[in-house]
Amino acid sequence: MEKISLHENNPGEITYDIANLNDIPELIRLRILYMIDDFGSVSDEEREGMEKQLPDYFERELGKKLVAFVARKDDRLVAAAYLHIIEMPANSILLNGIYGEVLSVYTEPEYRGKGLCTKLIQNLIDYGREAGLGRIDLSATSEGYPIYSKLGFKDKEKRYTDMRYNF
């Protein structure tokens, strides 16, 4: 576990590690804050739906198909970045068929601009390399784009048009 000291106006230490099952309540809290930050608000119905689905999802997938890289201050999570590990049929570009997708990168507002996201994503990249992932994909916000670019992510070439069918 790595520790860094924050600036003088924020005493204490931040530690970086991978979330475990004991962190589920904090992961849910950060996931909802991420959704509020990304969409502007979350209705009571949406919040209740997430609070109902997320505990079971995290219990089943955390540490398996979902790895949550976190920054802690004391016993509280202040930032998180998820790596969703996906397996698909191998192809000429992805010979082992295994890749990762970055999801829900979020830092609480008072901890932004202190390098936490950069450290989480670097930890995520290192993990992906060691796990033998063929690539890591993400969709960047305008705020995150410079961080991801600095860490080596490149714009994807688009040969296809992204489409979706919603139920």
C-alpha positions as a Python dict, from the first residue, in 0.01 Angstrom:
ca = {
    (1, 'M'): (0, 0, 0),
    (2, 'E'): (145, 334, -102),
    (3, 'K'): (102, 651, 102),
    (4, 'I'): (144, 1015, 5),
    (5, 'S'): (114, 1326, 216),
    (6, 'L'): (-131, 1588, 104),
    (7, 'H'): (-61, 1958, 93),
    (8, 'E'): (-37, 2145, 421),
    (9, 'N'): (-400, 2258, 405),
    (10, 'N'): (-511, 1891, 391),
    (11, 'P'): (-328, 1706, 666),
    (12, 'G'): (-331, 1329, 662),
    (13, 'E'): (-230, 1057, 425),
    (14, 'I'): (-386, 908, 116),
    (15, 'T'): (-331, 536, 59),
    (16, 'Y'): (-386, 352, -268),
    (17, 'D'): (-503, -6, -298),
    (18, 'I'): (-765, -235, -445),
    (19, 'A'): (-1110, -238, -288),
    (20, 'N'): (-1241, -549, -114),
    (21, 'L'): (-1584, -668, -1),
    (22, 'N'): (-1563, -454, 314),
    (23, 'D'): (-1554, -146, 89),
    (24, 'I'): (-1891, -210, -77),
    (25, 'P'): (-2082, 63, 114),
    (26, 'E'): (-1815, 318, 20),
    (27, 'L'): (-1807, 199, -343),
    (28, 'I'): (-2185, 246, -360),
    (29, 'R'): (-2155, 595, -211),
    (30, 'L'): (-1888, 694, -465),
    (31, 'R'): (-2081, 536, -754),
    (32, 'I'): (-2386, 749, -672),
    (33, 'L'): (-2169, 1062, -636),
    (34, 'Y'): (-2015, 980, -975),
    (35, 'M'): (-2361, 953, -1133),
    (36, 'I'): (-2467, 1286, -979),
    (37, 'D'): (-2146, 1449, -1103),
    (38, 'D'): (-2184, 1299, -1452),
    (39, 'F'): (-2559, 1352, -1503),
    (40, 'G'): (-2623, 1652, -1277),
    (41, 'S'): (-2865, 1472, -1047),
    (42, 'V'): (-3002, 1133, -948),
    (43, 'S'): (-3372, 1085, -876),
    (44, 'D'): (-3489, 902, -566),
    (45, 'E'): (-3598, 613, -789),
    (46, 'E'): (-3256, 595, -957),
    (47, 'R'): (-3077, 610, -621),
    (48, 'E'): (-3299, 334, -479),
    (49, 'G'): (-3239, 120, -788),
    (50, 'M'): (-2862, 156, -758),
    (51, 'E'): (-2866, 94, -383),
    (52, 'K'): (-3066, -224, -449),
    (53, 'Q'): (-2856, -362, -738),
    (54, 'L'): (-2502, -260, -650),
    (55, 'P'): (-2443, -464, -329),
    (56, 'D'): (-2514, -795, -504),
    (57, 'Y'): (-2320, -691, -814),
    (58, 'F'): (-2014, -593, -611),
    (59, 'E'): (-2033, -912, -402),
    (60, 'R'): (-2036, -1126, -719),
    (61, 'E'): (-1788, -935, -938),
    (62, 'L'): (-1548, -738, -715),
    (63, 'G'): (-1200, -880, -750),
    (64, 'K'): (-1306, -1100, -1040),
    (65, 'K'): (-1448, -920, -1343),
    (66, 'L'): (-1438, -584, -1168),
    (67, 'V'): (-1129, -446, -997),
    (68, 'A'): (-1177, -121, -806),
    (69, 'F'): (-865, 90, -759),
    (70, 'V'): (-919, 327, -469),
    (71, 'A'): (-764, 615, -279),
    (72, 'R'): (-836, 619, 95),
    (73, 'K'): (-813, 882, 360),
    (74, 'D'): (-847, 711, 695),
    (75, 'D'): (-1134, 461, 654),
    (76, 'R'): (-1307, 658, 379),
    (77, 'L'): (-1273, 620, 3),
    (78, 'V'): (-1211, 956, -164),
    (79, 'A'): (-1149, 836, -521),
    (80, 'A'): (-1208, 526, -729),
    (81, 'A'): (-1151, 389, -1079),
    (82, 'Y'): (-1298, 59, -1195),
    (83, 'L'): (-1140, -185, -1438),
    (84, 'H'): (-1403, -410, -1595),
    (85, 'I'): (-1232, -719, -1735),
    (86, 'I'): (-1398, -855, -2047),
    (87, 'E'): (-1333, -1172, -2244),
    (88, 'M'): (-1439, -1206, -2605),
    (89, 'P'): (-1348, -1436, -2895),
    (90, 'A'): (-986, -1378, -2996),
    (91, 'N'): (-919, -1184, -3314),
    (92, 'S'): (-615, -1064, -3508),
    (93, 'I'): (-580, -755, -3287),
    (94, 'L'): (-664, -915, -2950),
    (95, 'L'): (-508, -1260, -2960),
    (96, 'N'): (-598, -1363, -2604),
    (97, 'G'): (-948, -1210, -2622),
    (98, 'I'): (-909, -1038, -2284),
    (99, 'Y'): (-924, -663, -2240),
    (100, 'G'): (-1032, -407, -1985),
    (101, 'E'): (-1266, -112, -1982),
    (102, 'V'): (-1226, 177, -1740),
    (103, 'L'): (-1549, 278, -1567),
    (104, 'S'): (-1667, 533, -1313),
    (105, 'V'): (-1349, 728, -1244),
    (106, 'Y'): (-1442, 964, -963),
    (107, 'T'): (-1259, 1184, -713),
    (108, 'E'): (-1440, 1377, -441),
    (109, 'P'): (-1422, 1750, -524),
    (110, 'E'): (-1194, 1848, -233),
    (111, 'Y'): (-931, 1596, -349),
    (112, 'R'): (-927, 1690, -718),
    (113, 'G'): (-614, 1837, -870),
    (114, 'K'): (-384, 1648, -630),
    (115, 'G'): (-285, 1363, -865),
    (116, 'L'): (-513, 1095, -717),
    (117, 'C'): (-677, 1008, -1050),
    (118, 'T'): (-341, 990, -1223),
    (119, 'K'): (-212, 749, -959),
    (120, 'L'): (-527, 533, -972),
    (121, 'I'): (-513, 505, -1351),
    (122, 'Q'): (-141, 427, -1343),
    (123, 'N'): (-211, 150, -1089),
    (124, 'L'): (-492, 26, -1314),
    (125, 'I'): (-259, 19, -1619),
    (126, 'D'): (10, -166, -1423),
    (127, 'Y'): (-246, -421, -1307),
    (128, 'G'): (-378, -468, -1660),
    (129, 'R'): (-27, -524, -1795),
    (130, 'E'): (50, -782, -1523),
    (131, 'A'): (-288, -953, -1579),
    (132, 'G'): (-209, -995, -1950),
    (133, 'L'): (-484, -771, -2085),
    (134, 'G'): (-453, -704, -2457),
    (135, 'R'): (-571, -344, -2421),
    (136, 'I'): (-762, -105, -2196),
    (137, 'D'): (-1047, 106, -2333),
    (138, 'L'): (-1218, 408, -2185),
    (139, 'S'): (-1450, 694, -2272),
    (140, 'A'): (-1301, 1020, -2149),
    (141, 'T'): (-1473, 1332, -2027),
    (142, 'S'): (-1314, 1662, -2123),
    (143, 'E'): (-1178, 1689, -1767),
    (144, 'G'): (-1022, 1341, -1775),
    (145, 'Y'): (-888, 1350, -2131),
    (146, 'P'): (-557, 1526, -2049),
    (147, 'I'): (-485, 1279, -1765),
    (148, 'Y'): (-552, 973, -1980),
    (149, 'S'): (-357, 1117, -2272),
    (150, 'K'): (-59, 1191, -2047),
    (151, 'L'): (-65, 827, -1930),
    (152, 'G'): (-53, 695, -2288),
    (153, 'F'): (-416, 647, -2391),
    (154, 'K'): (-478, 734, -2756),
    (155, 'D'): (-794, 826, -2945),
    (156, 'K'): (-948, 514, -3099),
    (157, 'E'): (-968, 483, -3474),
    (158, 'K'): (-1331, 447, -3570),
    (159, 'R'): (-1407, 207, -3851),
    (160, 'Y'): (-1759, 153, -3722),
    (161, 'T'): (-2042, 367, -3596),
    (162, 'D'): (-2128, 305, -3231),
    (163, 'M'): (-2492, 205, -3196),
    (164, 'R'): (-2713, 80, -2915),
    (165, 'Y'): (-3052, -81, -2873),
    (166, 'N'): (-3227, 13, -2549),
    (167, 'F'): (-3507, -188, -2390),
}
